Amino acid sequence: MQKVVVVTGVSRGLGLELCRQYLSEEAKVYGCCRFPEQSQQLLELKRSAGYQFELVPLDITQPGMIHNLQYVIEEPIDILINNAGIYGPSGLSYGEVAVDPWMEVFRVNTVAPMMVTQALIEKVADSQDKKIILMSSKMGSMGDNQKGGSYIYRSAKAALNAVGKSLSIDLAGKGISVGVLHPGWVQTDMGGANALIDTETSIRGIRKVIEQLSLKNSGQFIN
Ligand SMILES: NC(=O)c1ccc[n+]([C@@H]2O[C@H](COP(=O)([O-])OP(=O)(O)OC[C@H]3O[C@@H](n4cnc5c(N)ncnc54)[C@H](OP(=O)(O)O)[C@@H]3O)[C@@H](O)[C@H]2O)c1
């Protein structure tokens, strides 16, 4: 049966490549992003994929848009990938951290993935694969933090990891497994040009990890 994959943040970077690779596997893909008409690469992919690829306007900070997803996406969802994320203001030192940008990053990186998941949970539960992915980062790890700084991004991803762990426990009864993944340091707008790997390599690895995700390793952070 054709898999249904839903991805957030598909205008560029890892989200766009997730769509490209799942489309090449013949999945039906719903790509969600704020301004689909502004990404030329996304529109090109849509032109070549046709009905297999649905573009869904979604700002993950807007509760009404998240609520509507359950009506826009009609089929059961095999894989829900919460990929959209922001870094927030970069280069802030101790003493420069402010409340508003921190709240904004928390809203996008931590709160929104939970809200999207809550809105679509029954559709995931009705599917064959029943998988939910949270795109996290090693920057959220305590053990990996050797450099300090990055208070905003690090804390938002650390909190996302906690969300993933609780989801894995709460959703096990529905047969849903949850993957909390680090995609590598990847050449995107966020990762920058000096990052270690390209999006194609990262997403090839991510797809393998998602394939191997099960109730046995649900909730684990996987690099
Ligand atoms: N690149 C890395 O090295 C790296 C490492 C670890 C983790 N990650 C994580 O991987 C994920 C993807 O990162 P990336 O490198 O592909 O970043 P990116 O190139 O900056 O892309 C981020 C995506 O998120 C979308 N987005 C941001 N705010 C949004 C909102 N309010 N509503 C909907 N979409 C929104 C952006 O859409 P717009 O075009 O509308 O802004 C864009 O499509 C993120 O969660 C990031 O934290 C990346």
The ligand as an SDF file (V2000), in Angstrom:
LIG
                    3D

 48 52  0  0  0  0  0  0  0  0999 V2000
   21.1060   21.8600    9.4700 N   0  0  0  0  0  0  0  0  0  0  0  0
   21.6260   21.3060   10.5440 C   0  0  0  0  0  0  0  0  0  0  0  0
   22.8590   21.1440   10.6610 O   0  0  0  0  0  0  0  0  0  0  0  0
   20.7180   20.8090   11.6460 C   0  0  0  0  0  0  0  0  0  0  0  0
   21.3240   20.1570   12.7300 C   0  0  0  0  0  0  0  0  0  0  0  0
   20.5410   19.6700   13.7650 C   0  0  0  0  0  0  0  0  0  0  0  0
   19.1650   19.8200   13.7030 C   0  0  0  0  0  0  0  0  0  0  0  0
   18.5880   20.4710   12.6530 N   0  0  0  0  0  0  0  0  0  0  0  0
   17.1160   20.6060   12.6630 C   0  0  0  0  0  0  0  0  0  0  0  0
   16.5750   20.1410   11.4430 O   0  0  0  0  0  0  0  0  0  0  0  0
   15.3770   20.8590   11.1140 C   0  0  0  0  0  0  0  0  0  0  0  0
   15.4780   21.4290    9.7040 C   0  0  0  0  0  0  0  0  0  0  0  0
   16.5940   22.3140    9.6710 O   0  0  0  0  0  0  0  0  0  0  0  0
   17.2380   22.8970    8.3260 P   0  0  0  0  0  0  0  0  0  0  0  0
   18.6950   22.8410    8.5190 O   0  0  0  0  0  0  0  0  0  0  0  0
   16.6120   22.2910    7.1390 O   0  0  0  0  0  0  0  0  0  0  0  0
   16.8030   24.4430    8.4880 O   0  0  0  0  0  0  0  0  0  0  0  0
   16.4020   25.5440    7.4010 P   0  0  0  0  0  0  0  0  0  0  0  0
   17.0790   25.3100    6.1140 O   0  0  0  0  0  0  0  0  0  0  0  0
   16.5740   26.8350    8.0890 O   0  0  0  0  0  0  0  0  0  0  0  0
   14.8390   25.2490    7.1810 O   0  0  0  0  0  0  0  0  0  0  0  0
   13.9310   25.4040    8.2370 C   0  0  0  0  0  0  0  0  0  0  0  0
   12.5350   25.1470    7.7420 C   0  0  0  0  0  0  0  0  0  0  0  0
   11.6250   25.3810    8.8480 O   0  0  0  0  0  0  0  0  0  0  0  0
   10.5760   26.2250    8.3740 C   0  0  0  0  0  0  0  0  0  0  0  0
    9.9440   27.0420    9.4140 N   0  0  0  0  0  0  0  0  0  0  0  0
   10.5280   27.9120   10.2640 C   0  0  0  0  0  0  0  0  0  0  0  0
    9.5950   28.4960   11.0330 N   0  0  0  0  0  0  0  0  0  0  0  0
    8.3930   27.9820   10.6600 C   0  0  0  0  0  0  0  0  0  0  0  0
    7.0540   28.1830   11.0570 C   0  0  0  0  0  0  0  0  0  0  0  0
    6.7150   29.0670   12.0160 N   0  0  0  0  0  0  0  0  0  0  0  0
    6.0750   27.4740   10.4460 N   0  0  0  0  0  0  0  0  0  0  0  0
    6.3750   26.5940    9.4760 C   0  0  0  0  0  0  0  0  0  0  0  0
    7.6330   26.3600    9.0380 N   0  0  0  0  0  0  0  0  0  0  0  0
    8.6170   27.0580    9.6240 C   0  0  0  0  0  0  0  0  0  0  0  0
   11.2470   27.1090    7.3340 C   0  0  0  0  0  0  0  0  0  0  0  0
   10.2400   27.6730    6.5080 O   0  0  0  0  0  0  0  0  0  0  0  0
   10.2970   29.1920    5.9470 P   0  0  0  0  0  0  0  0  0  0  0  0
   10.9530   29.0800    4.6060 O   0  0  0  0  0  0  0  0  0  0  0  0
    8.8580   29.5750    5.8720 O   0  0  0  0  0  0  0  0  0  0  0  0
   11.0820   30.0200    6.9230 O   0  0  0  0  0  0  0  0  0  0  0  0
   12.1160   26.0960    6.6130 C   0  0  0  0  0  0  0  0  0  0  0  0
   11.3720   25.3600    5.6680 O   0  0  0  0  0  0  0  0  0  0  0  0
   15.2290   21.9370   12.2060 C   0  0  0  0  0  0  0  0  0  0  0  0
   14.3240   21.4890   13.1920 O   0  0  0  0  0  0  0  0  0  0  0  0
   16.6370   22.0520   12.7840 C   0  0  0  0  0  0  0  0  0  0  0  0
   16.6320   22.5040   14.1120 O   0  0  0  0  0  0  0  0  0  0  0  0
   19.3350   20.9720   11.6310 C   0  0  0  0  0  0  0  0  0  0  0  0
  1  2  1  0
  2  3  2  0
  2  4  1  0
  4  5  1  0
  4 48  2  0
  5  6  2  0
  6  7  1  0
  7  8  2  0
  8  9  1  0
  8 48  1  0
  9 10  1  0
  9 46  1  0
 10 11  1  0
 11 12  1  0
 11 44  1  0
 12 13  1  0
 13 14  1  0
 14 15  2  0
 14 16  1  0
 14 17  1  0
 17 18  1  0
 18 19  2  0
 18 20  1  0
 18 21  1  0
 21 22  1  0
 22 23  1  0
 23 24  1  0
 23 42  1  0
 24 25  1  0
 25 26  1  0
 25 36  1  0
 26 27  1  0
 26 35  1  0
 27 28  2  0
 28 29  1  0
 29 30  1  0
 29 35  2  0
 30 31  1  0
 30 32  2  0
 32 33  1  0
 33 34  2  0
 34 35  1  0
 36 37  1  0
 36 42  1  0
 37 38  1  0
 38 39  2  0
 38 40  1  0
 38 41  1  0
 42 43  1  0
 44 45  1  0
 44 46  1  0
 46 47  1  0
M  CHG  2   8   1  16  -1
M  END
$$$$
